[in-house]
Amino acid sequence: LGALITTYATFLPCFLFIFLLAPYIERLANNRSISAVLVGVTAAVVGVIANLAVYFATQVLFPDGVSFQGLDVFALIVAVASFVVLQRFKVPIYLMVPAGAVVGMVWTLL
């Protein structure tokens, strides 16, 4: 029940926003002031995502603190291999995430 309520509360505002405000978006897109605000918001969101990427990378690659002695070589190898597979072979991300989970579980159990 809790999961259903959480899902409902998470997605309902988004759907309401889309259905109620979608007709007005076209008119707002031509407004220079609002377009400028949206450019600023987009830049801020990109900055937040980049910050999270750096934070997650340091937490995964350096679990004991940032130092070369604390580098998790296995995590680095998996990250580089995953990047290469994603870029070179265009494997979909929805296949890479479970594959990474399996690789991590196998490594942990060895």
N, CA, C and O atoms as CSV, one atom per row, in Angstrom:
chain,resi,resn,atom,element,x,y,z
A,1,LEU,N,N,0.834,-1.197,0.000
A,1,LEU,CA,C,0.000,0.000,0.000
A,1,LEU,C,C,0.875,1.257,0.000
A,1,LEU,O,O,0.594,2.230,-0.700
A,2,GLY,N,N,1.941,1.210,0.802
A,2,GLY,CA,C,2.837,2.365,0.864
A,2,GLY,C,C,3.488,2.660,-0.476
A,2,GLY,O,O,3.649,3.820,-0.857
A,3,ALA,N,N,3.863,1.596,-1.194
A,3,ALA,CA,C,4.482,1.783,-2.506
A,3,ALA,C,C,3.505,2.411,-3.491
A,3,ALA,O,O,3.886,3.256,-4.301
A,4,LEU,N,N,2.245,1.994,-3.420
A,4,LEU,CA,C,1.238,2.572,-4.314
A,4,LEU,C,C,1.008,4.050,-4.014
A,4,LEU,O,O,0.897,4.865,-4.930
A,5,ILE,N,N,0.938,4.388,-2.745
A,5,ILE,CA,C,0.738,5.789,-2.362
A,5,ILE,C,C,1.937,6.628,-2.782
A,5,ILE,O,O,1.778,7.744,-3.276
A,6,THR,N,N,3.135,6.089,-2.583
A,6,THR,CA,C,4.341,6.818,-2.973
A,6,THR,C,C,4.386,7.030,-4.479
A,6,THR,O,O,4.709,8.123,-4.945
A,7,THR,N,N,4.069,6.000,-5.236
A,7,THR,CA,C,4.048,6.125,-6.692
A,7,THR,C,C,3.013,7.152,-7.135
A,7,THR,O,O,3.285,7.985,-7.999
A,8,TYR,N,N,1.851,7.091,-6.552
A,8,TYR,CA,C,0.776,8.034,-6.869
A,8,TYR,C,C,1.220,9.467,-6.566
A,8,TYR,O,O,1.053,10.363,-7.394
A,9,ALA,N,N,1.782,9.675,-5.381
A,9,ALA,CA,C,2.190,11.022,-4.975
A,9,ALA,C,C,3.373,11.527,-5.792
A,9,ALA,O,O,3.542,12.735,-5.960
A,10,THR,N,N,4.187,10.615,-6.296
A,10,THR,CA,C,5.345,11.024,-7.089
A,10,THR,C,C,4.942,11.447,-8.495
A,10,THR,O,O,5.409,12.469,-8.997
A,11,PHE,N,N,4.084,10.670,-9.124
A,11,PHE,CA,C,3.789,10.906,-10.535
A,11,PHE,C,C,2.557,11.763,-10.797
A,11,PHE,O,O,2.452,12.353,-11.872
A,12,LEU,N,N,1.636,11.853,-9.869
A,12,LEU,CA,C,0.422,12.633,-10.094
A,12,LEU,C,C,0.715,14.105,-10.396
A,12,LEU,O,O,0.147,14.639,-11.349
A,13,PRO,N,N,1.580,14.786,-9.627
A,13,PRO,CA,C,1.839,16.197,-9.954
A,13,PRO,C,C,2.402,16.385,-11.361
A,13,PRO,O,O,2.064,17.358,-12.035
A,14,CYS,N,N,3.256,15.467,-11.812
A,14,CYS,CA,C,3.816,15.581,-13.162
A,14,CYS,C,C,2.730,15.467,-14.221
A,14,CYS,O,O,2.681,16.257,-15.164
A,15,PHE,N,N,1.864,14.483,-14.058
A,15,PHE,CA,C,0.788,14.313,-15.032
A,15,PHE,C,C,-0.174,15.496,-15.007
A,15,PHE,O,O,-0.630,15.946,-16.058
A,16,LEU,N,N,-0.481,15.994,-13.832
A,16,LEU,CA,C,-1.354,17.165,-13.753
A,16,LEU,C,C,-0.718,18.361,-14.438
A,16,LEU,O,O,-1.386,19.092,-15.169
A,17,PHE,N,N,0.572,18.563,-14.205
A,17,PHE,CA,C,1.290,19.664,-14.839
A,17,PHE,C,C,1.222,19.534,-16.360
A,17,PHE,O,O,0.952,20.510,-17.061
A,18,ILE,N,N,1.465,18.340,-16.861
A,18,ILE,CA,C,1.459,18.128,-18.309
A,18,ILE,C,C,0.068,18.361,-18.892
A,18,ILE,O,O,-0.079,19.079,-19.881
A,19,PHE,N,N,-0.939,17.765,-18.292
A,19,PHE,CA,C,-2.284,17.860,-18.858
A,19,PHE,C,C,-2.900,19.247,-18.705
A,19,PHE,O,O,-3.619,19.705,-19.594
A,20,LEU,N,N,-2.629,19.913,-17.601
A,20,LEU,CA,C,-3.253,21.213,-17.368
A,20,LEU,C,C,-2.506,22.365,-18.037
A,20,LEU,O,O,-3.129,23.333,-18.473
A,21,LEU,N,N,-1.184,22.271,-18.123
A,21,LEU,CA,C,-0.412,23.404,-18.628
A,21,LEU,C,C,0.086,23.234,-20.059
A,21,LEU,O,O,0.590,24.192,-20.647
A,22,ALA,N,N,-0.040,22.049,-20.630
A,22,ALA,CA,C,0.454,21.821,-21.990
A,22,ALA,C,C,-0.133,22.787,-23.017
A,22,ALA,O,O,0.605,23.238,-23.893
A,23,PRO,N,N,-1.417,23.127,-22.955
A,23,PRO,CA,C,-1.947,24.057,-23.958
A,23,PRO,C,C,-1.296,25.447,-23.915
A,23,PRO,O,O,-1.305,26.161,-24.918
A,24,TYR,N,N,-0.745,25.827,-22.788
A,24,TYR,CA,C,-0.164,27.162,-22.652
A,24,TYR,C,C,1.325,27.202,-22.987
A,24,TYR,O,O,1.894,28.286,-23.114
A,25,ILE,N,N,1.952,26.065,-23.129
A,25,ILE,CA,C,3.394,26.021,-23.345
A,25,ILE,C,C,3.777,26.670,-24.669
A,25,ILE,O,O,4.784,27.375,-24.732
A,26,GLU,N,N,3.008,26.455,-25.717
A,26,GLU,CA,C,3.324,27.043,-27.019
A,26,GLU,C,C,3.360,28.565,-26.940
A,26,GLU,O,O,4.247,29.205,-27.505
A,27,ARG,N,N,2.402,29.130,-26.244
A,27,ARG,CA,C,2.370,30.589,-26.103
A,27,ARG,C,C,3.546,31.087,-25.276
A,27,ARG,O,O,4.117,32.139,-25.564
A,28,LEU,N,N,3.903,30.330,-24.253
A,28,LEU,CA,C,5.003,30.747,-23.387
A,28,LEU,C,C,6.353,30.601,-24.075
A,28,LEU,O,O,7.285,31.341,-23.762
A,29,ALA,N,N,6.474,29.664,-25.002
A,29,ALA,CA,C,7.748,29.431,-25.677
A,29,ALA,C,C,8.162,30.636,-26.512
A,29,ALA,O,O,9.355,30.847,-26.730
A,30,ASN,N,N,7.212,31.425,-26.981
A,30,ASN,CA,C,7.522,32.602,-27.786
A,30,ASN,C,C,7.832,33.832,-26.945
A,30,ASN,O,O,8.248,34.853,-27.492
A,31,ASN,N,N,7.645,33.765,-25.651
A,31,ASN,CA,C,7.927,34.880,-24.754
A,31,ASN,C,C,9.421,34.892,-24.438
A,31,ASN,O,O,9.949,33.918,-23.901
A,32,ARG,N,N,10.112,36.000,-24.772
A,32,ARG,CA,C,11.565,36.075,-24.598
A,32,ARG,C,C,11.976,36.007,-23.138
A,32,ARG,O,O,12.992,35.392,-22.814
A,33,SER,N,N,11.218,36.618,-22.259
A,33,SER,CA,C,11.568,36.606,-20.836
A,33,SER,C,C,11.494,35.195,-20.265
A,33,SER,O,O,12.390,34.758,-19.543
A,34,ILE,N,N,10.440,34.505,-20.590
A,34,ILE,CA,C,10.275,33.142,-20.075
A,34,ILE,C,C,11.303,32.212,-20.706
A,34,ILE,O,O,11.809,31.313,-20.034
A,35,SER,N,N,11.622,32.410,-21.979
A,35,SER,CA,C,12.651,31.599,-22.622
A,35,SER,C,C,14.001,31.798,-21.940
A,35,SER,O,O,14.756,30.842,-21.763
A,36,ALA,N,N,14.304,33.035,-21.558
A,36,ALA,CA,C,15.563,33.311,-20.860
A,36,ALA,C,C,15.597,32.619,-19.504
A,36,ALA,O,O,16.629,32.078,-19.107
A,37,VAL,N,N,14.479,32.632,-18.796
A,37,VAL,CA,C,14.404,31.946,-17.503
A,37,VAL,C,C,14.611,30.448,-17.694
A,37,VAL,O,O,15.331,29.816,-16.922
A,38,LEU,N,N,13.984,29.880,-18.717
A,38,LEU,CA,C,14.125,28.446,-18.972
A,38,LEU,C,C,15.559,28.069,-19.332
A,38,LEU,O,O,16.019,26.985,-18.974
A,39,VAL,N,N,16.269,28.947,-20.034
A,39,VAL,CA,C,17.680,28.692,-20.334
A,39,VAL,C,C,18.483,28.647,-19.038
A,39,VAL,O,O,19.348,27.787,-18.869
A,40,GLY,N,N,18.199,29.563,-18.133
A,40,GLY,CA,C,18.887,29.560,-16.842
A,40,GLY,C,C,18.572,28.330,-16.013
A,40,GLY,O,O,19.462,27.750,-15.392
A,41,VAL,N,N,17.318,27.935,-16.000
A,41,VAL,CA,C,16.922,26.734,-15.250
A,41,VAL,C,C,17.589,25.503,-15.850
A,41,VAL,O,O,18.052,24.629,-15.118
A,42,THR,N,N,17.641,25.429,-17.181
A,42,THR,CA,C,18.291,24.298,-17.840
A,42,THR,C,C,19.769,24.232,-17.464
A,42,THR,O,O,20.291,23.151,-17.191
A,43,ALA,N,N,20.441,25.369,-17.449
A,43,ALA,CA,C,21.852,25.395,-17.062
A,43,ALA,C,C,22.034,24.940,-15.619
A,43,ALA,O,O,22.983,24.219,-15.311
A,44,ALA,N,N,21.140,25.353,-14.740
A,44,ALA,CA,C,21.228,24.938,-13.340
A,44,ALA,C,C,21.020,23.437,-13.195
A,44,ALA,O,O,21.713,22.789,-12.410
A,45,VAL,N,N,20.084,22.885,-13.934
A,45,VAL,CA,C,19.828,21.439,-13.869
A,45,VAL,C,C,21.039,20.665,-14.382
A,45,VAL,O,O,21.413,19.648,-13.796
A,46,VAL,N,N,21.651,21.127,-15.458
A,46,VAL,CA,C,22.856,20.474,-15.974
A,46,VAL,C,C,23.966,20.521,-14.928
A,46,VAL,O,O,24.692,19.542,-14.753
A,47,GLY,N,N,24.104,21.636,-14.240
A,47,GLY,CA,C,25.106,21.741,-13.179
A,47,GLY,C,C,24.852,20.782,-12.037
A,47,GLY,O,O,25.788,20.168,-11.524
A,48,VAL,N,N,23.608,20.643,-11.632
A,48,VAL,CA,C,23.261,19.715,-10.545
A,48,VAL,C,C,23.549,18.280,-10.961
A,48,VAL,O,O,24.084,17.501,-10.172
A,49,ILE,N,N,23.199,17.924,-12.193
A,49,ILE,CA,C,23.460,16.565,-12.673
A,49,ILE,C,C,24.964,16.302,-12.740
A,49,ILE,O,O,25.416,15.221,-12.361
A,50,ALA,N,N,25.737,17.268,-13.213
A,50,ALA,CA,C,27.193,17.103,-13.261
A,50,ALA,C,C,27.769,16.944,-11.857
A,50,ALA,O,O,28.656,16.119,-11.639
A,51,ASN,N,N,27.272,17.727,-10.909
A,51,ASN,CA,C,27.725,17.616,-9.523
A,51,ASN,C,C,27.428,16.232,-8.964
A,51,ASN,O,O,28.278,15.637,-8.302
A,52,LEU,N,N,26.235,15.714,-9.222
A,52,LEU,CA,C,25.884,14.372,-8.760
A,52,LEU,C,C,26.763,13.309,-9.411
A,52,LEU,O,O,27.149,12.343,-8.754
A,53,ALA,N,N,27.081,13.474,-10.687
A,53,ALA,CA,C,27.942,12.508,-11.371
A,53,ALA,C,C,29.324,12.468,-10.730
A,53,ALA,O,O,29.879,11.390,-10.516
A,54,VAL,N,N,29.878,13.631,-10.425
A,54,VAL,CA,C,31.192,13.679,-9.770
A,54,VAL,C,C,31.114,13.088,-8.370
A,54,VAL,O,O,32.002,12.338,-7.964
A,55,TYR,N,N,30.066,13.415,-7.633
A,55,TYR,CA,C,29.900,12.877,-6.277
A,55,TYR,C,C,29.798,11.353,-6.298
A,55,TYR,O,O,30.482,10.672,-5.534
A,56,PHE,N,N,28.942,10.817,-7.175
A,56,PHE,CA,C,28.786,9.359,-7.250
A,56,PHE,C,C,30.085,8.693,-7.689
A,56,PHE,O,O,30.448,7.640,-7.165
A,57,ALA,N,N,30.790,9.299,-8.647
A,57,ALA,CA,C,32.054,8.721,-9.113
A,57,ALA,C,C,33.075,8.659,-7.981
A,57,ALA,O,O,33.758,7.647,-7.825
A,58,THR,N,N,33.189,9.719,-7.193
A,58,THR,CA,C,34.158,9.688,-6.090
A,58,THR,C,C,33.751,8.687,-5.021
A,58,THR,O,O,34.615,8.043,-4.425
A,59,GLN,N,N,32.454,8.540,-4.764
A,59,GLN,CA,C,31.995,7.577,-3.758
A,59,GLN,C,C,32.220,6.139,-4.211
A,59,GLN,O,O,32.521,5.273,-3.389
A,60,VAL,N,N,32.079,5.874,-5.502
A,60,VAL,CA,C,32.254,4.513,-6.021
A,60,VAL,C,C,33.733,4.185,-6.203
A,60,VAL,O,O,34.182,3.109,-5.807
A,61,LEU,N,N,34.485,5.096,-6.792
A,61,LEU,CA,C,35.888,4.814,-7.090
A,61,LEU,C,C,36.796,4.946,-5.874
A,61,LEU,O,O,37.833,4.286,-5.805
A,62,PHE,N,N,36.426,5.782,-4.922
A,62,PHE,CA,C,37.237,5.996,-3.720
A,62,PHE,C,C,36.372,5.813,-2.477
A,62,PHE,O,O,36.049,6.795,-1.809
A,63,PRO,N,N,35.993,4.580,-2.151
A,63,PRO,CA,C,35.078,4.364,-1.023
A,63,PRO,C,C,35.661,4.748,0.335
A,63,PRO,O,O,34.910,5.022,1.271
A,64,ASP,N,N,36.996,4.770,0.457
A,64,ASP,CA,C,37.631,5.102,1.737
A,64,ASP,C,C,38.180,6.515,1.767
A,64,ASP,O,O,38.972,6.844,2.649
A,65,GLY,N,N,37.787,7.344,0.842
A,65,GLY,CA,C,38.302,8.706,0.759
A,65,GLY,C,C,39.161,8.846,-0.480
A,65,GLY,O,O,39.708,7.865,-0.985
A,66,VAL,N,N,39.277,10.064,-0.964
A,66,VAL,CA,C,39.980,10.301,-2.218
A,66,VAL,C,C,41.486,10.225,-1.989
A,66,VAL,O,O,42.090,11.141,-1.431
A,67,SER,N,N,42.080,9.118,-2.429
A,67,SER,CA,C,43.528,8.919,-2.442
A,67,SER,C,C,43.796,7.750,-3.378
A,67,SER,O,O,42.929,6.903,-3.595
A,68,PHE,N,N,45.009,7.711,-3.933
A,68,PHE,CA,C,45.303,6.628,-4.867
A,68,PHE,C,C,45.380,5.275,-4.171
A,68,PHE,O,O,45.171,4.242,-4.808
A,69,GLN,N,N,45.680,5.266,-2.866
A,69,GLN,CA,C,45.686,4.004,-2.139
A,69,GLN,C,C,44.264,3.473,-1.974
A,69,GLN,O,O,44.066,2.263,-1.873
A,70,GLY,N,N,43.283,4.357,-1.947
A,70,GLY,CA,C,41.900,3.952,-1.743
A,70,GLY,C,C,41.130,3.709,-3.027
A,70,GLY,O,O,39.919,3.493,-2.988
A,71,LEU,N,N,41.815,3.741,-4.170
A,71,LEU,CA,C,41.145,3.555,-5.459
A,71,LEU,C,C,40.631,2.127,-5.586
A,71,LEU,O,O,41.387,1.172,-5.412
A,72,ASP,N,N,39.356,1.984,-5.888
A,72,ASP,CA,C,38.752,0.675,-6.135
A,72,ASP,C,C,38.968,0.336,-7.608
A,72,ASP,O,O,38.220,0.780,-8.479
A,73,VAL,N,N,40.007,-0.461,-7.869
A,73,VAL,CA,C,40.408,-0.769,-9.238
A,73,VAL,C,C,39.303,-1.531,-9.973
A,73,VAL,O,O,39.067,-1.288,-11.156
A,74,PHE,N,N,38.628,-2.447,-9.283
A,74,PHE,CA,C,37.543,-3.195,-9.922
A,74,PHE,C,C,36.439,-2.246,-10.393
A,74,PHE,O,O,35.943,-2.379,-11.512
A,75,ALA,N,N,36.058,-1.300,-9.554
A,75,ALA,CA,C,35.015,-0.340,-9.941
A,75,ALA,C,C,35.462,0.491,-11.136
A,75,ALA,O,O,34.661,0.783,-12.024
A,76,LEU,N,N,36.732,0.871,-11.164
A,76,LEU,CA,C,37.261,1.636,-12.293
A,76,LEU,C,C,37.213,0.810,-13.577
A,76,LEU,O,O,36.824,1.316,-14.630
A,77,ILE,N,N,37.610,-0.464,-13.488
A,77,ILE,CA,C,37.586,-1.336,-14.670
A,77,ILE,C,C,36.156,-1.521,-15.174
A,77,ILE,O,O,35.906,-1.453,-16.378
A,78,VAL,N,N,35.222,-1.754,-14.257
A,78,VAL,CA,C,33.820,-1.930,-14.656
A,78,VAL,C,C,33.272,-0.643,-15.270
A,78,VAL,O,O,32.543,-0.699,-16.261
A,79,ALA,N,N,33.607,0.506,-14.705
A,79,ALA,CA,C,33.119,1.779,-15.235
A,79,ALA,C,C,33.657,2.033,-16.639
A,79,ALA,O,O,32.903,2.425,-17.530
A,80,VAL,N,N,34.948,1.813,-16.839
A,80,VAL,CA,C,35.544,2.037,-18.162
A,80,VAL,C,C,34.988,1.036,-19.173
A,80,VAL,O,O,34.653,1.408,-20.298
A,81,ALA,N,N,34.889,-0.236,-18.773
A,81,ALA,CA,C,34.341,-1.255,-19.677
A,81,ALA,C,C,32.888,-0.937,-20.036
A,81,ALA,O,O,32.484,-1.095,-21.189
A,82,SER,N,N,32.113,-0.496,-19.066
A,82,SER,CA,C,30.715,-0.141,-19.331
A,82,SER,C,C,30.622,1.026,-20.300
A,82,SER,O,O,29.796,1.018,-21.212
A,83,PHE,N,N,31.466,2.025,-20.102
A,83,PHE,CA,C,31.471,3.177,-20.999
A,83,PHE,C,C,31.811,2.754,-22.427
A,83,PHE,O,O,31.170,3.193,-23.383
A,84,VAL,N,N,32.824,1.897,-22.564
A,84,VAL,CA,C,33.223,1.431,-23.897
A,84,VAL,C,C,32.093,0.641,-24.552
A,84,VAL,O,O,31.796,0.841,-25.730
A,85,VAL,N,N,31.465,-0.254,-23.793
A,85,VAL,CA,C,30.369,-1.058,-24.350
A,85,VAL,C,C,29.202,-0.157,-24.760
A,85,VAL,O,O,28.601,-0.360,-25.814
A,86,LEU,N,N,28.886,0.831,-23.930
A,86,LEU,CA,C,27.787,1.742,-24.263
A,86,LEU,C,C,28.092,2.560,-25.514
A,86,LEU,O,O,27.224,2.732,-26.369
A,87,GLN,N,N,29.315,3.062,-25.624
A,87,GLN,CA,C,29.656,3.937,-26.741
A,87,GLN,C,C,29.959,3.171,-28.024
A,87,GLN,O,O,29.498,3.546,-29.102
A,88,ARG,N,N,30.726,2.109,-27.905
A,88,ARG,CA,C,31.183,1.386,-29.102
A,88,ARG,C,C,30.119,0.452,-29.672
A,88,ARG,O,O,29.913,0.402,-30.884
A,89,PHE,N,N,29.447,-0.288,-28.789
A,89,PHE,CA,C,28.508,-1.302,-29.248
A,89,PHE,C,C,27.048,-0.873,-29.127
A,89,PHE,O,O,26.144,-1.610,-29.519
A,90,LYS,N,N,26.824,0.312,-28.588
A,90,LYS,CA,C,25.470,0.885,-28.483
A,90,LYS,C,C,24.487,-0.037,-27.761
A,90,LYS,O,O,23.318,-0.126,-28.137
A,91,VAL,N,N,24.969,-0.723,-26.722
A,91,VAL,CA,C,24.098,-1.584,-25.916
A,91,VAL,C,C,23.174,-0.674,-25.106
A,91,VAL,O,O,23.652,0.289,-24.506
A,92,PRO,N,N,21.881,-0.944,-25.071
A,92,PRO,CA,C,20.947,-0.081,-24.338
A,92,PRO,C,C,21.233,-0.071,-22.833
A,92,PRO,O,O,21.665,-1.072,-22.259
A,93,ILE,N,N,20.987,1.062,-22.223
A,93,ILE,CA,C,21.259,1.232,-20.797
A,93,ILE,C,C,20.419,0.288,-19.949
A,93,ILE,O,O,20.860,-0.142,-18.882
A,94,TYR,N,N,19.208,-0.042,-20.410
A,94,TYR,CA,C,18.363,-0.940,-19.624
A,94,TYR,C,C,18.918,-2.363,-19.586
A,94,TYR,O,O,18.478,-3.166,-18.763
A,95,LEU,N,N,19.856,-2.688,-20.442
A,95,LEU,CA,C,20.559,-3.967,-20.352
A,95,LEU,C,C,21.855,-3.840,-19.555
A,95,LEU,O,O,22.282,-4.788,-18.896
A,96,MET,N,N,22.472,-2.667,-19.619
A,96,MET,CA,C,23.748,-2.463,-18.930
A,96,MET,C,C,23.585,-2.404,-17.417
A,96,MET,O,O,24.444,-2.899,-16.687
A,97,VAL,N,N,22.509,-1.814,-16.939
A,97,VAL,CA,C,22.322,-1.691,-15.483
A,97,VAL,C,C,22.210,-3.060,-14.818
A,97,VAL,O,O,22.934,-3.312,-13.855
A,98,PRO,N,N,21.336,-3.960,-15.285
A,98,PRO,CA,C,21.306,-5.283,-14.646
A,98,PRO,C,C,22.601,-6.065,-14.853
A,98,PRO,O,O,23.007,-6.828,-13.976
A,99,ALA,N,N,23.256,-5.884,-16.009
A,99,ALA,CA,C,24.530,-6.571,-16.232
A,99,ALA,C,C,25.570,-6.100,-15.222
A,99,ALA,O,O,26.333,-6.907,-14.692
A,100,GLY,N,N,25.602,-4.804,-14.955
A,100,GLY,CA,C,26.520,-4.282,-13.941
A,100,GLY,C,C,26.206,-4.806,-12.557
A,100,GLY,O,O,27.114,-5.080,-11.772
A,101,ALA,N,N,24.927,-4.948,-12.251
A,101,ALA,CA,C,24.534,-5.500,-10.949
A,101,ALA,C,C,24.998,-6.943,-10.814
A,101,ALA,O,O,25.487,-7.344,-9.758
A,102,VAL,N,N,24.846,-7.722,-11.877
A,102,VAL,CA,C,25.283,-9.126,-11.843
A,102,VAL,C,C,26.803,-9.205,-11.692
A,102,VAL,O,O,27.305,-10.006,-10.904
A,103,VAL,N,N,27.531,-8.386,-12.435
A,103,VAL,CA,C,28.993,-8.380,-12.329
A,103,VAL,C,C,29.417,-8.021,-10.910
A,103,VAL,O,O,30.317,-8.651,-10.354
A,104,GLY,N,N,28.782,-7.023,-10.325
A,104,GLY,CA,C,29.109,-6.637,-8.953
A,104,GLY,C,C,28.797,-7.724,-7.944
A,104,GLY,O,O,29.573,-7.951,-7.016
A,105,MET,N,N,27.666,-8.400,-8.113
A,105,MET,CA,C,27.317,-9.486,-7.182
A,105,MET,C,C,28.284,-10.652,-7.309
A,105,MET,O,O,28.701,-11.227,-6.304
A,106,VAL,N,N,28.643,-11.007,-8.544
A,106,VAL,CA,C,29.596,-12.105,-8.745
A,106,VAL,C,C,30.939,-11.750,-8.120
A,106,VAL,O,O,31.552,-12.583,-7.453
A,107,TRP,N,N,31.399,-10.522,-8.329
A,107,TRP,CA,C,32.676,-10.082,-7.760
A,107,TRP,C,C,32.638,-10.128,-6.235
A,107,TRP,O,O,33.609,-10.538,-5.599
A,108,THR,N,N,31.539,-9.716,-5.661
A,108,THR,CA,C,31.410,-9.706,-4.199
A,108,THR,C,C,31.392,-11.122,-3.637
A,108,THR,O,O,31.948,-11.370,-2.567
A,109,LEU,N,N,30.762,-12.047,-4.340
A,109,LEU,CA,C,30.651,-13.422,-3.851
A,109,LEU,C,C,31.926,-14.237,-4.058
A,109,LEU,O,O,32.079,-15.296,-3.450
A,110,LEU,N,N,32.839,-13.766,-4.900
A,110,LEU,CA,C,34.091,-14.509,-5.128
A,110,LEU,C,C,35.064,-14.372,-3.994
A,110,LEU,O,O,36.155,-14.939,-4.045
